[in-house]
Amino acid sequence: MRKSIATIVLTLLLTITLAAQNDFKEAQRLVSDGDYAAAVVYIRKAVRANQDDAKTLALASQIYLELDLADSAVMYGRRAFDEDNSNSDYLRVYSRALIDAGKASEAVPMLRARMKKKDEVGTSLLLTDALLAADSVSQAEIVATAAKAKHAKNAEAWLALGNLYFDYKPQPVLELAIQNFEEATKLDNNLIQAHFNLAQSYWKMANRESDKDLGNELFKRSLQAWNTVTDLDPKNARAWFEQGKIFYLAKRYTDAKFALGKYRELRPVGTGNPLASWYLGNAYYELRQCDSAQQHLKDAAAQIDSVRNKASLIMARCLFFAKDFPGSVVRFTEAKNANLLEPTDFWYYGAALVVAGDTAQAIATMDQASRLDPKNCGLMFKYAVLLNSKGQNAASSRIYNQRLEHCKDSLEARIYALIGNNFYADSLVDSASFYYAKAVTTEPTNLYFLSRQAEIYNVRGDVANANAMFTKIYEMGKDRVGEDRIQAERASVRLAAICLQDKNYACVIENAKRATALNPKSLSAWIYLGVGNQGAGNKEEACRGYREALKLDPSSKVARDNMKSLDCP
């Protein structure tokens, strides 16, 4: 028998109703588990199937409110209240949504009207919060004080009074807020909001405390209160957010990463507070975990217009530290065009440009950095070295002198010597001598500085002083190790060269032997030993010197040609 149209329609309606009930129950179950992000999928379907059911609409408002989607929460709360305005639960859901959406003044008259009909502590709590949000502090005080007097054994009454003092204008009275929140927890230790507000109060007190030890103690109490919240309700997303924010502001980035990561698990991107992505991205950046930082900063930039350019700047820094220099250049360029670069960023930008191959732009950028941030001693030094490597000796000396003006540290004498080298390279011997003398005056026993002075004597033709200085360097460094031993070896080689000019072959041999004793791998020393012996007529010793040189450098033309001329075996 064929079914009638009415039967088919009825069956369809029953099917739809059953499906809607199942979706509602699943949403309820997920809410009880604290999984609001999943619950929203089912509540949407339940609302579509049953658009006039106040219970479904109220649950939808609650879910959207938890996801920080206040406008949607207000819409569904209003619809639930319109369907049944006699139900206190629906009024409270709607009122809480209005308060969180910045429309507290709309909630106040409805809550007052309900209070006249029925004095309920939960309504008093909400009315207090609504009045505070609407800047009616004196009225909020009357309501909260009356609630505590009438419901002294009810934790929510103490919570209301604590909220009053927490949001008191013009100045919060945090000590009284804490007292009332603690009383609330004594009456009902499972009242999560009381622990939540207690944690916030301790944090605010810690921030304004000038005594460091007391501030640390208040900070510790704040964290203990947050731990209580997350112990009582591990899926309390707002608690994880507030805790993570506190850790971030306290520069405890590893703890911030954990807490804000928990928040993002509970409130995926697109729900909840978008600042979570911003704090989380910055925490990862501070930990130099740049791949993760970039993802969260991108999420923040997509949600918050005001941080978009700043996110690009932080990503540029991250890419720089991750050694992705071409990518860093792209991001720094964006940030520069938005006038967001800080002085140190110009240094990073310039360094990235160097590695990316744009030296001209790098120098222009670093020059700007040197004007904006001349006290960045390390980067000023590196910039001067870069200029020197590009043959811009005068510019290099200018930056070195700028650094000397702003940075008093152990590099002072070395910088004098480097400025001297710049002048020496440009054949400005007198200026070079002046700076080498300053280097020696600052560090009289530095053999490298003494060797530079010796070179000045040599260039000027002052052989006696050059010999005396190189001999002094050899004597000071021959029994040392490291750089001093190297300088002693080089001084011996320079002495051999001076002796060769006078064709004093015995002197050449003596100094070359000293150099090979100090460093058996000194190519120059072995060549001079060969040349000295060749000049003295010691063919066998000369050939030996050249052979040792060729072992060190098979391409040495001097050694090879001289061996050929001697017909060495």
C-alpha positions as CSV (number, residue, x, y, z in Angstrom):
1,M,0.0,0.0,0.0
2,R,1.3,3.4,-0.9
3,K,2.0,5.8,2.0
4,S,-0.1,9.0,2.1
5,I,1.6,12.4,1.7
6,A,0.8,13.2,5.3
7,T,2.6,10.1,6.5
8,I,5.7,10.9,4.4
9,V,5.8,14.4,5.7
10,L,5.3,13.3,9.3
11,T,8.1,10.7,8.9
12,L,10.4,13.4,7.5
13,L,9.6,15.8,10.3
14,L,10.3,13.1,12.9
15,T,13.6,12.3,11.2
16,I,14.6,15.9,11.1
17,T,13.5,16.4,14.7
18,L,15.5,13.3,15.9
19,A,18.6,14.5,14.0
20,A,18.3,18.0,15.6
21,Q,17.9,16.4,19.0
22,N,21.0,14.3,18.4
23,D,23.0,17.3,17.2
24,F,21.9,19.3,20.3
25,K,22.9,16.4,22.6
26,E,26.2,16.1,20.9
27,A,26.8,19.8,21.3
28,Q,25.8,19.5,25.0
29,R,28.3,16.6,25.5
30,L,31.1,18.5,23.8
31,V,30.4,21.6,25.9
32,S,30.5,19.5,29.1
33,D,33.9,18.3,27.9
34,G,35.0,21.8,27.2
35,D,35.4,21.2,23.5
36,Y,33.6,24.3,22.3
37,A,35.4,24.4,18.9
38,A,33.9,21.0,18.0
39,A,30.5,21.8,19.7
40,V,29.9,24.8,17.3
41,V,29.6,22.4,14.4
42,Y,26.7,20.5,16.0
43,I,25.0,23.5,17.4
44,R,24.8,25.1,14.0
45,K,23.0,22.1,12.6
46,A,20.7,21.9,15.7
47,V,19.8,25.6,15.3
48,R,19.1,25.2,11.6
49,A,16.8,22.3,12.3
50,N,15.0,23.9,15.3
51,Q,15.3,27.7,14.9
52,D,12.7,28.6,17.6
53,D,13.9,26.3,20.4
54,A,15.0,28.5,23.3
55,K,17.2,25.8,24.9
56,T,19.1,25.3,21.6
57,L,19.5,29.0,21.0
58,A,20.8,29.6,24.6
59,L,23.4,26.8,24.2
60,A,24.4,28.4,20.9
61,S,24.9,31.7,22.6
62,Q,27.0,30.1,25.3
63,I,29.2,28.3,22.8
64,Y,29.8,31.4,20.7
65,L,30.5,33.4,23.8
66,E,33.2,30.9,24.8
67,L,34.7,31.2,21.4
68,D,34.9,35.0,21.8
69,L,32.5,35.5,19.0
70,A,30.4,38.0,21.0
71,D,28.2,39.3,18.2
72,S,26.9,35.8,17.4
73,A,26.5,35.1,21.1
74,V,24.3,38.2,21.4
75,M,22.2,37.3,18.4
76,Y,21.4,33.8,19.7
77,G,21.0,35.0,23.3
78,R,18.5,37.6,22.2
79,R,16.5,34.9,20.2
80,A,16.5,32.6,23.2
81,F,15.3,35.3,25.5
82,D,12.6,36.4,23.0
83,E,11.3,32.8,22.9
84,D,11.1,32.6,26.7
85,N,11.8,35.8,28.6
86,S,10.6,34.3,31.9
87,N,13.6,31.9,32.1
88,S,16.4,33.3,34.3
89,D,19.0,31.1,32.6
90,Y,18.2,32.6,29.2
91,L,18.3,36.1,30.6
92,R,21.7,35.5,32.1
93,V,23.1,34.0,28.9
94,Y,21.8,36.9,26.9
95,S,23.1,39.5,29.5
96,R,26.5,37.9,29.7
97,A,26.8,38.1,25.9
98,L,25.7,41.8,25.9
99,I,28.3,42.6,28.6
100,D,31.1,40.8,26.7
101,A,30.1,42.5,23.4
102,G,30.4,46.0,25.0
103,K,26.6,46.5,25.3
104,A,26.3,46.3,29.0
105,S,23.9,49.2,29.2
106,E,21.3,47.1,27.3
107,A,21.6,44.3,29.9
108,V,21.1,46.6,32.9
109,P,17.4,47.3,32.6
110,M,16.5,43.7,31.9
111,L,18.5,42.5,34.9
112,R,17.0,45.1,37.2
113,A,13.5,44.1,36.1
114,R,14.3,40.5,36.9
115,M,15.7,41.5,40.3
116,K,12.4,43.1,41.2
117,K,10.5,39.9,40.4
118,K,13.0,37.5,42.0
119,D,16.1,38.2,44.1
120,E,18.6,35.7,42.8
121,V,22.3,35.9,43.6
122,G,23.3,34.9,40.0
123,T,21.3,37.8,38.7
124,S,22.9,40.1,41.2
125,L,26.3,39.0,40.1
126,L,25.5,39.7,36.5
127,L,23.9,43.1,37.3
128,T,27.0,44.1,39.2
129,D,29.2,43.2,36.2
130,A,26.9,45.0,33.8
131,L,26.8,48.2,36.0
132,L,30.6,48.2,36.3
133,A,31.0,47.7,32.5
134,A,28.5,50.6,32.0
135,D,30.6,52.8,34.4
136,S,27.8,52.9,37.0
137,V,30.2,52.1,39.9
138,S,28.1,53.5,42.7
139,Q,25.0,51.5,41.6
140,A,27.2,48.4,41.2
141,E,28.4,48.9,44.8
142,I,24.8,49.0,46.1
143,V,23.8,45.8,44.3
144,A,27.0,43.9,45.3
145,T,26.8,45.0,48.9
146,A,23.2,44.1,49.1
147,A,23.8,40.7,47.5
148,K,26.5,39.8,50.1
149,A,24.3,40.9,53.0
150,K,21.4,38.8,51.7
151,H,23.4,35.8,50.5
152,A,26.4,35.7,52.9
153,K,26.7,31.9,52.5
154,N,26.7,32.0,48.7
155,A,30.1,32.2,47.0
156,E,28.7,34.1,44.0
157,A,27.7,37.1,46.3
158,W,31.4,37.3,47.4
159,L,32.4,37.0,43.8
160,A,30.2,40.0,42.9
161,L,31.7,42.1,45.6
162,G,35.2,41.1,44.5
163,N,34.4,42.1,40.9
164,L,33.3,45.5,42.2
165,Y,36.6,46.2,43.8
166,F,38.6,44.6,40.9
167,D,36.9,47.0,38.4
168,Y,36.5,50.0,40.8
169,K,36.8,53.4,39.3
170,P,39.0,55.4,39.2
171,Q,41.4,53.0,40.9
172,P,40.9,49.2,41.5
173,V,41.0,48.3,45.2
174,L,42.9,45.0,44.6
175,E,43.4,44.2,48.3
176,L,39.7,44.1,48.9
177,A,39.0,42.3,45.6
178,I,41.4,39.5,46.7
179,Q,39.8,39.3,50.1
180,N,36.4,38.8,48.6
181,F,37.6,36.3,45.9
182,E,39.3,34.3,48.6
183,E,36.1,34.2,50.7
184,A,34.3,33.0,47.6
185,T,36.8,30.1,47.2
186,K,36.4,29.2,50.8
187,L,32.6,28.9,50.4
188,D,32.9,27.0,47.0
189,N,36.4,25.9,46.0
190,N,35.0,24.8,42.7
191,L,33.9,28.3,41.7
192,I,36.4,28.6,38.9
193,Q,35.6,32.3,38.2
194,A,36.7,33.2,41.7
195,H,40.1,31.5,41.2
196,F,40.3,33.1,37.8
197,N,39.7,36.6,39.1
198,L,42.0,36.0,42.1
199,A,44.9,35.1,39.7
200,Q,44.3,38.4,37.7
201,S,44.2,40.4,40.9
202,Y,47.5,39.0,42.2
203,W,49.1,39.7,38.7
204,K,47.9,43.3,38.7
205,M,49.3,43.8,42.3
206,A,52.6,42.3,41.3
207,N,52.9,44.7,38.4
208,R,52.4,47.8,40.5
209,E,54.6,46.6,43.4
210,S,57.9,48.4,43.7
211,D,59.4,45.9,46.2
212,K,61.0,43.2,44.0
213,D,60.7,40.4,46.6
214,L,57.0,41.2,47.3
215,G,56.3,41.5,43.6
216,N,57.8,38.1,43.0
217,E,55.7,36.6,45.8
218,L,52.5,38.1,44.3
219,F,53.5,36.8,40.9
220,K,53.9,33.4,42.4
221,R,50.5,33.6,44.0
222,S,49.0,34.6,40.6
223,L,50.5,31.5,39.0
224,Q,49.3,29.3,41.8
225,A,45.7,30.6,41.2
226,W,46.0,29.9,37.5
227,N,47.2,26.4,38.2
228,T,44.1,25.9,40.4
229,V,41.9,27.0,37.5
230,T,43.5,24.7,35.0
231,D,43.5,21.8,37.6
232,L,39.8,22.3,38.1
233,D,39.0,22.8,34.5
234,P,41.9,21.7,32.2
235,K,39.9,23.0,29.1
236,N,39.4,26.5,30.4
237,A,40.7,28.2,27.4
238,R,40.5,31.7,28.9
239,A,42.6,30.7,31.8
240,W,45.3,29.3,29.5
241,F,45.2,32.5,27.5
242,E,45.6,34.8,30.6
243,Q,48.3,32.5,32.0
244,G,50.2,32.5,28.7
245,K,49.9,36.3,28.4
246,I,51.3,36.8,31.9
247,F,54.2,34.4,31.1
248,Y,54.9,36.3,27.9
249,L,54.9,39.7,29.5
250,A,57.2,38.3,32.2
251,K,59.5,37.1,29.5
252,R,59.1,33.5,30.5
253,Y,58.8,32.5,26.8
254,T,58.9,28.7,27.2
255,D,56.1,28.7,29.7
256,A,54.2,31.2,27.5
257,K,54.6,28.9,24.5
258,F,53.1,26.0,26.5
259,A,50.1,27.9,27.9
260,L,49.3,29.7,24.7
261,G,49.7,26.5,22.8
262,K,47.1,24.9,25.0
263,Y,44.8,27.8,24.3
264,R,45.2,27.4,20.6
265,E,44.4,23.7,20.9
266,L,41.2,24.7,22.6
267,R,40.5,27.7,20.4
268,P,41.7,27.1,16.8
269,V,42.5,30.0,14.6
270,G,39.4,31.9,13.7
271,T,37.9,31.5,17.2
272,G,38.9,32.9,20.5
273,N,41.2,35.8,21.1
274,P,43.4,36.6,18.1
275,L,46.0,38.1,20.4
276,A,46.9,34.5,21.3
277,S,48.5,34.1,17.9
278,W,50.4,37.3,18.4
279,Y,51.8,36.5,21.8
280,L,52.5,32.9,20.7
281,G,54.3,34.0,17.6
282,N,56.4,36.4,19.6
283,A,57.2,33.8,22.2
284,Y,58.4,31.4,19.5
285,Y,60.4,34.3,18.0
286,E,62.1,35.1,21.3
287,L,63.0,31.4,21.6
288,R,64.4,31.6,18.0
289,Q,62.0,28.8,16.9
290,C,61.3,30.7,13.7
291,D,59.3,28.2,11.7
292,S,56.6,28.1,14.4
293,A,56.9,31.8,15.0
294,Q,56.1,32.5,11.3
295,Q,53.0,30.4,11.3
296,H,51.5,32.1,14.4
297,L,52.5,35.6,13.3
298,K,50.8,35.0,9.9
299,D,47.7,33.9,11.8
300,A,47.9,37.1,13.9
301,A,48.4,39.3,10.8
302,A,45.4,37.7,9.1
303,Q,43.2,38.5,12.1
304,I,44.5,41.8,13.5
305,D,45.0,44.7,11.1
306,S,47.0,46.7,13.6
307,V,49.8,44.1,13.9
308,R,50.1,43.1,10.2
309,N,53.1,45.2,9.5
310,K,54.7,44.5,12.8
311,A,54.3,40.8,12.2
312,S,56.1,41.2,8.9
313,L,59.0,42.9,10.8
314,I,59.2,40.1,13.4
315,M,59.1,37.5,10.6
316,A,62.0,39.4,8.9
317,R,64.0,39.1,12.1
318,C,63.1,35.5,12.4
319,L,64.2,34.7,8.9
320,F,67.4,36.6,9.5
321,F,68.2,34.5,12.6
322,A,67.2,31.4,10.7
323,K,69.7,32.4,8.0
324,D,67.1,32.7,5.3
325,F,68.7,35.9,4.1
326,P,66.8,36.4,0.8
327,G,63.5,35.9,2.6
328,S,64.6,38.2,5.3
329,V,65.4,40.9,2.8
330,V,61.9,40.7,1.3
331,R,60.3,41.1,4.8
332,F,62.6,43.8,5.9
333,T,61.9,45.7,2.7
334,E,58.1,45.5,3.4
335,A,58.7,46.7,7.0
336,K,61.0,49.5,5.8
337,N,58.3,50.7,3.3
338,A,55.9,50.8,6.2
339,N,58.4,52.9,8.3
340,L,58.5,50.2,11.0
341,L,62.3,49.5,11.1
342,E,63.9,50.1,14.5
343,P,67.6,51.1,14.6
344,T,68.9,47.6,15.1
345,D,66.7,46.4,12.3
346,F,68.7,48.4,9.8
347,W,71.8,46.5,10.9
348,Y,70.1,43.2,10.4
349,Y,68.7,44.4,7.1
350,G,72.1,45.5,5.9
351,A,73.7,42.2,7.0
352,A,71.0,40.2,5.1
353,L,71.6,42.3,2.0
354,V,75.3,41.5,2.2
355,V,74.7,37.8,2.2
356,A,72.0,38.1,-0.4
357,G,74.6,39.7,-2.7
358,D,73.4,43.4,-2.8
359,T,76.5,45.0,-1.3
360,A,75.7,48.5,-2.5
361,Q,72.3,48.5,-0.9
362,A,73.8,46.8,2.2
363,I,76.3,49.6,2.7
364,A,73.7,52.3,2.2
365,T,71.5,50.6,4.8
366,M,74.3,50.0,7.3
367,D,75.3,53.6,6.9
368,Q,71.8,54.6,8.0
369,A,72.1,52.2,10.9
370,S,75.4,53.7,12.0
371,R,73.7,57.1,12.3
372,L,70.6,55.8,14.1
373,D,72.3,53.3,16.3
374,P,76.0,54.3,16.8
375,K,76.2,52.6,20.2
376,N,75.7,49.1,18.7
377,C,79.3,48.4,19.2
378,G,79.5,44.9,17.7
379,L,77.7,45.8,14.5
380,M,79.5,49.1,14.1
381,F,82.8,47.1,14.2
382,K,81.5,44.6,11.6
383,Y,80.3,47.4,9.3
384,A,83.8,49.0,9.4
385,V,85.4,45.7,8.5
386,L,82.9,45.3,5.6
387,L,83.8,48.7,4.3
388,N,87.5,47.8,4.6
389,S,86.9,44.6,2.7
390,K,85.4,46.6,-0.2
391,G,88.4,48.9,-0.3
392,Q,86.4,51.9,1.2
393,N,89.2,52.6,3.7
394,A,88.3,56.2,4.5
395,A,84.7,55.2,5.2
396,S,85.9,52.3,7.3
397,S,88.0,54.6,9.4
398,R,85.1,57.0,9.8
399,I,83.0,54.2,11.3
400,Y,85.8,53.0,13.5
401,N,86.2,56.5,14.9
402,Q,82.5,56.8,15.4
403,R,82.6,53.6,17.3
404,L,85.5,54.8,19.4
405,E,83.4,57.8,20.3
406,H,80.5,55.7,21.6
407,C,82.1,52.5,22.8
408,K,84.8,52.2,25.4
409,D,85.8,48.5,25.5
410,S,88.7,46.1,25.0
411,L,88.7,46.6,21.3
412,E,89.9,50.2,21.5
413,A,93.6,49.5,20.8
414,R,92.8,47.1,18.0
415,I,90.6,49.7,16.3
416,Y,93.5,52.2,16.5
417,A,95.6,49.7,14.6
418,L,92.9,48.9,12.1
419,I,92.5,52.6,11.3
420,G,96.2,52.7,10.9
421,N,96.0,49.8,8.5
422,N,93.4,51.8,6.5
423,F,95.8,54.8,6.2
424,Y,98.7,52.5,5.4
425,A,96.7,50.8,2.6
426,D,96.1,54.3,1.1
427,S,99.9,55.1,1.5
428,L,99.2,57.8,4.1
429,V,102.1,56.8,6.3
430,D,102.1,59.6,8.7
431,S,98.5,59.1,9.6
432,A,99.1,55.4,9.9
433,S,102.0,56.0,12.2
434,F,99.9,58.2,14.4
435,Y,97.2,55.5,15.0
436,Y,99.8,52.7,15.4
437,A,101.4,54.8,18.1
438,K,98.0,55.2,19.9
439,A,97.5,51.4,19.7
440,V,101.0,50.8,21.2
441,T,100.4,53.4,23.9
442,T,97.1,51.7,24.9
443,E,98.6,48.2,24.8
444,P,102.4,48.4,25.0
445,T,103.1,44.7,24.9
446,N,100.9,43.8,21.9
447,L,103.3,42.4,19.4
448,Y,101.1,43.0,16.4
449,F,100.9,46.7,17.2
450,L,104.6,46.8,17.6
451,S,105.1,45.1,14.3
452,R,103.0,47.7,12.6
453,Q,105.2,50.4,14.0
454,A,108.2,48.5,12.8
455,E,106.8,48.5,9.3
456,I,106.4,52.3,9.4
457,Y,110.2,52.5,10.3
458,N,110.9,50.2,7.4
459,V,108.8,52.1,4.9
460,R,110.5,55.4,6.0
461,G,114.0,53.8,5.5
462,D,114.8,53.9,9.2
463,V,116.5,50.5,9.1
464,A,118.1,50.8,12.5
465,N,114.7,51.4,14.3
466,A,113.0,48.8,12.1
467,N,115.7,46.2,13.0
468,A,115.5,47.1,16.7
469,M,111.7,46.8,16.8
470,F,111.5,43.5,14.9
471,T,114.3,42.1,17.1
472,K,112.3,43.2,20.2
473,I,109.2,41.5,18.9
474,Y,111.2,38.3,18.2
475,E,112.7,38.3,21.7
476,M,109.3,39.0,23.4
477,G,107.4,36.3,21.4
478,K,109.8,33.5,20.8
479,D,109.0,31.7,24.1
480,R,105.2,32.4,23.9
481,V,102.4,30.6,22.2
482,G,99.5,31.5,19.9
483,E,99.4,34.9,18.2
484,D,102.6,36.2,20.0
485,R,104.6,33.2,18.6
486,I,103.3,34.0,15.1
487,Q,104.3,37.6,15.5
488,A,107.8,36.5,16.5
489,E,108.1,34.2,13.5
490,R,106.9,37.0,11.2
491,A,109.4,39.5,12.8
492,S,112.2,37.0,12.0
493,V,111.1,36.8,8.4
494,R,111.0,40.6,8.1
495,L,114.5,40.8,9.6
496,A,115.6,38.3,7.0
497,A,114.2,40.5,4.3
498,I,116.0,43.5,5.6
499,C,119.2,41.6,5.8
500,L,118.8,40.5,2.2
501,Q,118.5,44.1,1.1
502,D,122.1,44.5,2.4
503,K,123.1,41.2,1.0
504,N,124.0,40.1,4.5
505,Y,123.4,36.4,3.8
506,A,124.6,35.2,7.2
507,C,122.0,37.5,8.8
508,V,119.4,36.2,6.4
509,I,120.2,32.6,7.3
510,E,120.2,33.3,11.0
511,N,116.7,34.9,11.0
512,A,115.3,32.4,8.6
513,K,116.4,29.6,10.8
514,R,114.8,31.3,13.8
515,A,111.5,31.5,11.8
516,T,111.5,27.9,10.8
517,A,112.2,26.9,14.4
518,L,109.2,28.8,15.5
519,N,107.0,27.6,12.6
520,P,108.3,24.7,10.5
521,K,105.4,25.4,8.1
522,S,106.4,29.0,7.3
523,L,106.8,29.1,3.5
524,S,108.5,32.5,3.5
525,A,111.0,31.3,6.1
526,W,112.1,28.3,4.0
527,I,112.4,30.4,0.9
528,Y,114.6,33.0,2.7
529,L,116.7,30.1,4.1
530,G,117.2,28.9,0.5
531,V,118.0,32.4,-0.7
532,G,120.4,33.1,2.1
533,N,122.3,29.9,1.6
534,Q,122.3,30.4,-2.1
535,G,123.8,33.8,-1.7
536,A,126.3,32.4,0.8
537,G,127.3,29.6,-1.7
538,N,125.8,26.8,0.4
539,K,124.1,24.9,-2.5
540,E,123.0,21.8,-0.5
541,E,121.4,23.9,2.2
542,A,119.8,26.2,-0.3
543,C,118.3,23.2,-2.2
544,R,117.0,21.8,1.0
545,G,115.3,25.1,1.8
546,Y,113.6,25.3,-1.6
547,R,112.5,21.6,-1.3
548,E,110.9,22.3,2.0
549,A,109.1,25.4,0.5
550,L,107.8,23.3,-2.4
551,K,106.4,20.7,0.1
552,L,104.4,23.5,1.6
553,D,103.4,25.1,-1.8
554,P,104.2,23.1,-4.9
555,S,103.2,26.1,-7.0
556,S,105.9,28.4,-5.6
557,K,107.6,29.9,-8.6
558,V,110.5,31.4,-6.6
559,A,111.4,28.0,-5.1
560,R,111.1,26.1,-8.4
561,D,113.0,28.7,-10.5
562,N,115.8,28.9,-7.9
563,M,116.1,25.1,-7.7
564,K,116.4,25.0,-11.4
565,S,119.1,27.7,-11.5
566,L,121.1,25.7,-8.8
567,D,120.4,22.4,-10.7
568,C,119.2,20.9,-7.4
569,P,118.9,17.1,-7.4
